[in-house]
């Protein structure tokens, strides 16, 4: 087996920063429980907890939890099998050096 070279997690900084600064209302996600696929804007969001809870509009299972503290945030997407985010065409991911 050939040993593959790798880069450390810092390589993800630019692409993840670009990904997480886009408007997620047009992003598409799939519910892990029922398989429904739809825009994140269609989630039923509840703010009665210490944070925000986004539930699937079809089966009401939790897809997203977001809690914000004074100096950090926690994002839990265990109920989402994927998140498809529209990206601008002019900013391709950098290739290996």
C-alpha positions in Angstrom: 0.0 0.0 0.0 1.3 3.5 -0.9 1.4 5.9 2.0 -0.6 9.1 1.1 0.7 12.5 2.2 -1.7 14.8 4.0 -1.9 18.4 5.2 -3.0 19.4 8.6 -6.4 20.8 9.5 -5.3 24.4 8.8 -5.8 23.6 5.1 -9.5 23.6 5.8 -9.5 27.1 7.2 -10.0 29.1 3.9 -12.6 26.7 2.3 -14.6 26.3 5.6 -14.5 30.1 6.2 -15.9 30.6 2.7 -18.5 28.0 3.2 -19.7 29.2 6.6 -20.0 32.9 5.6 -22.7 32.3 2.9 -26.4 32.7 3.3 -27.6 29.3 4.5 -31.3 29.9 3.8 -30.9 28.6 0.3 -28.7 25.6 1.4 -30.4 22.2 1.1 -30.2 19.5 3.8 -31.5 16.0 4.2 -33.2 14.8 7.4 -31.5 11.8 8.9 -34.7 10.5 10.3 -37.2 10.6 7.4 -35.0 11.4 4.4 -36.8 14.6 3.5 -34.6 17.0 1.5 -35.4 20.7 1.5 -34.0 24.2 2.1 -32.8 25.1 5.5 -35.3 28.0 5.4 -38.1 25.4 5.6 -37.0 24.1 9.0 -39.3 24.8 12.0 -37.0 26.8 14.4 -37.7 26.9 18.1 -35.9 29.5 20.3 -37.4 28.4 23.7 -34.3 26.5 24.7 -30.8 27.9 25.5 -30.2 28.3 21.8 -31.9 27.6 18.5 -33.3 24.2 17.5 -34.2 23.5 13.8 -36.7 20.6 13.3 -37.6 18.8 10.1 -41.0 20.2 8.7 -42.0 16.7 7.7 -41.2 14.5 10.8 -40.3 17.1 13.4 -37.0 15.4 14.3 -34.2 17.8 15.3 -31.8 18.5 12.4 -29.8 21.4 13.7 -28.9 22.9 17.1 -27.1 26.2 17.5 -26.0 27.6 20.8 -24.2 30.9 21.1 -22.1 31.9 24.1 -20.3 35.2 24.8 -17.1 34.1 23.0 -18.0 30.9 21.1 -20.8 28.9 19.4 -21.7 25.3 19.2 -23.3 23.8 16.1 -24.8 20.3 16.2 -26.0 18.9 12.9 -26.3 15.2 13.9 -29.9 15.1 12.5 -28.7 16.3 9.0 -27.1 13.7 6.7 -25.8 16.4 4.3 -25.8 20.1 3.7 -25.5 21.3 0.1 -24.4 25.0 0.1 -24.5 27.1 -3.1 -21.0 28.5 -3.8 -19.8 31.2 -6.1 -18.1 29.9 -9.2 -15.1 32.3 -9.2 -13.6 30.9 -5.9 -12.3 27.4 -6.5 -10.8 25.4 -3.6 -7.0 25.6 -3.6 -5.2 22.4 -4.8 -2.4 20.7 -3.1 0.9 22.5 -3.0 
